[in-house]
């Protein structure tokens, strides 16, 4: 991450950006099954937990604003 902070009177702005890699992992529990178009060859059961993971490049650019009280 790299950034710059600028101040004007009582207002502060933080500009930042960066590039990196992100790993995301999730766990999903199906409580109820309804699919208007079910996938062929796949059976889902109630109260079944599925896990998944993904790894991908990530670009983060943003602006944060603040003010002095």
C-alpha positions as CSV (number, residue, x, y, z in Angstrom):
1,X,0.0,0.0,0.0
2,X,1.1,3.5,-0.7
3,X,-0.8,6.7,0.0
4,X,-0.8,10.4,0.7
5,X,-2.6,12.5,3.2
6,X,-3.7,16.1,2.6
7,X,-5.2,18.5,5.1
8,X,-7.2,21.7,4.5
9,X,-8.5,23.6,7.6
10,X,-10.5,20.9,9.5
11,X,-10.8,18.4,6.6
12,X,-8.4,15.5,6.1
13,X,-8.2,13.3,3.0
14,X,-6.3,10.0,2.8
15,X,-5.6,8.8,-0.8
16,X,-4.3,5.3,-1.0
17,X,-3.7,2.4,-3.5
18,X,-2.0,-0.9,-3.7
19,X,-1.7,-4.3,-5.5
20,X,-1.5,-7.7,-3.9
21,X,-2.9,-11.2,-3.7
22,X,-6.1,-12.2,-1.8
23,X,-7.1,-15.5,-0.4
24,X,-10.8,-15.9,0.4
25,X,-12.3,-18.9,2.1
26,X,-16.0,-19.4,2.9
27,X,-18.3,-22.0,4.4
28,X,-22.0,-22.1,3.4
29,X,-24.8,-24.0,5.1
30,X,-27.9,-24.7,3.0
31,X,-31.0,-24.5,5.2
32,X,-33.6,-24.8,2.5
33,X,-33.4,-26.0,-1.1
34,X,-35.2,-24.3,-3.9
35,X,-34.0,-24.1,-7.5
36,X,-36.2,-23.3,-10.4
37,X,-33.4,-24.6,-12.7
38,X,-31.5,-27.3,-10.9
39,X,-28.0,-28.2,-12.1
40,X,-27.8,-31.6,-13.9
41,X,-26.0,-34.3,-11.9
42,X,-26.0,-32.2,-8.6
43,X,-28.0,-33.0,-5.6
44,X,-28.3,-30.6,-2.7
45,X,-29.5,-31.7,0.8
46,X,-30.9,-29.5,3.6
47,X,-28.5,-28.6,6.4
48,X,-25.5,-29.5,4.2
49,X,-22.3,-27.4,4.6
50,X,-20.2,-26.6,1.6
51,X,-16.8,-24.9,1.7
52,X,-14.9,-23.1,-1.1
53,X,-11.7,-21.1,-1.5
54,X,-10.4,-18.7,-4.1
55,X,-7.0,-17.0,-4.6
56,X,-6.7,-14.0,-7.0
57,X,-4.9,-10.8,-7.7
58,X,-6.4,-7.7,-6.0
59,X,-6.2,-4.0,-6.7
60,X,-7.2,-1.6,-3.8
61,X,-7.7,2.1,-4.5
62,X,-9.5,4.4,-2.2
63,X,-10.2,7.7,-0.5
64,X,-10.9,8.2,3.2
65,X,-12.3,11.5,4.4
66,X,-12.2,12.8,8.0
67,X,-12.7,16.0,9.9
68,X,-11.5,17.5,13.2
69,X,-14.1,17.9,15.9
